[in-house]
Amino acid sequence: MAGGKNPWGSKGGSSGDGDGDAPKGGKSNGPKNPWLPPGSGGGDGDRRGPNIEDIFKSRGPEGPRRTGGPGGPNFRMPQRPGGKSWFPIAVVAIIVLGLLATSVHLIGPQQQAVVKTLGNYTRSMEPGLNFSAPFPIETVDVEDVQGVRVVRVPEGSQQVKLILTGDQNLVDLSFIVRWNIKDLENYKFELVDPVETVNEVAEAAMRAAVAEKELDETFSGQGRAAIEQDVRERMQRTLDSYEAGVRVLGVEIEKADPPAQVVDAFRDVQVAEQNADAARNQARGYAQQVLAQAEGEAEAFDKVYEQYRLAPEVTRQRLYYETMERVLSKTDKTVVETGGVQTYLPLPELRRRAQQANPTTTVTAQEGQ
């Protein structure tokens, strides 16, 4: 600067304008420049200024790191006696534990397992503790063979499954099939998709069984039981022919209704059939009543005829008296006597007056012999 001193000191020990203010030894006695790199001669050479690159190098995500610490650049794993590393031993131990874990198998009481050696079936495992070669030499597939499995046809509750009956009618039918595993080896290796196979066999068996029944039989309880038994037997025969290793435990029809499009007309038909059945039953009852009465009268006539054959005159007179008694008991009577007695006794009029006076009391008039 003109007429003044440099505030940062001189670099070479003498100023450019010839001032001799610099001390001996080439060092400036002016203020130190904090932005000069270390060793540049600006300020005290024994003191190093901060460097932003050093600050970021010594700082990690979790704060400043210390050299030689667990997170520092010089961290090392513990070593064995003799200076060797524990890493190879740890890797070998993990591999050994993995091999042991894939070689020991505990099979439950309701389970069985199949063993495949290099992808080919070799043997089966029964419940209990079993051993095999380590993976991937041998692989073990465990299945629950006693648990009951369910197949629902159709799968969704809102879906419609129309089946044709033997009398050319359609019925909306849904059912479930309960089954389990009979032979695990066949179940695993004979069928590509055992569950789908059971589903398709169940539907085919149901269609075949319903096609042999009429529509009314599919709605009655006895008809449903017969269909369920028939479907179970058909399914078992088909699956055994496939060697599927499946046991069909039972079939249950959940719903058997007419199609939704004709449900109103079907209900009208059902009501008409019920009314017809009621009329037929009433007619049968009346016919049985009349027949029983006629049979009773015929039997009574036969008995009277036997007595008539033994004593015709007496029997004829007795029949006359019984007939007159039966006829006259239902008609009004007038008693007429001779000799100074009133010739007319109004018994019907007296009876009517008595009934009007006391409707709950019945007046009985004794007739003359």
Buried (B, 14 or more C-beta within 10 A) or exposed (E): EEEEBBEBBBBEBEBEEEEEEBEEEEBBEBEEBEEEEEEEEBBEEEEEBEEEEEEEEEEEEEEEBEEEEEEEEEEEEEEEEEEEEEEEEEEEEEEEEEBEEBBEBEBEEEBBBBBBEEEEEEEBBEBEEBEBBBEEEBBBEBBBBEEEBEBBBBEEEEEEBEBEBEEEBBBBBBBBBBBBBBBBBBBBBBBEEBEEBBBBBBBBBBBBBBEEBBBEBBBEEEBBEBBBEBBBBBBBEBBBEBBBBBBBBEBEBEEBBBEEEEEEEBEEEEEEEEEEEEEEEEEEEEEEEEEEEEEEEEEEEEEEEEEBEEEEEEBEEBEEEEEEEEEEEEEEEEBEEEEEEEEEBEBEEEBEEBEEEEEEEEEEEEEEE
